[in-house]
Amino acid sequence: MRNKGNEPNLGKPEYLYHGSRQKTVRLEPAQGIGHGEADNEYGIYAVSERDLAVPFAITYYPLSPRAVFSVDTSQRPPRIVLRDTEVSWHEKGYIYTLRSETFEQIDALQWVSRVPVEPVLIEEITPELYRDWVVDS
């Protein structure tokens, strides 16, 4: 695969992963909401490591106005850090495997596509299997 300048794009993986609480046959761009500038792009977010998509396939419920959900990516598997937040252990989530052609890298871990993407694989996630990833802050 070649980038716009016809130079080899050696750093782009063939597939990326997107975690979601909703099941769909086509992912549509949406406004991102996060803490850093890269977390507020309009598009479809994805990561190159499947494990980093898992926290976004899980449903969380705030227990107070101080509720916080974050992902510590300094270790593998990542840690899902919660404050005043509860996990919905029985609600399924989904990991989407996506071809990377329409994605551009926006930071060290994240990629964004600004056009709709059809997954090549949809995997159901059971949050209970990731209970040991969750820590309270």
Beta strands, then each sheet from edge to edge (+ up, - down):
strand 1: 15-20
strand 2: 30-31
strand 3: 42-47
strand 4: 60-62
strand 5: 68-72
strand 6: 79-83
strand 7: 85-87
strand 8: 93-99
strand 9: 103-105
strand 10: 110-113
strand 11: 121-125
strand 12: 134-136
sheet 1: 1+ 8- 11+
sheet 2: 2+ 3- 10+ 9-
sheet 3: 4+ 7-
sheet 4: 5+ 6- 12-
end
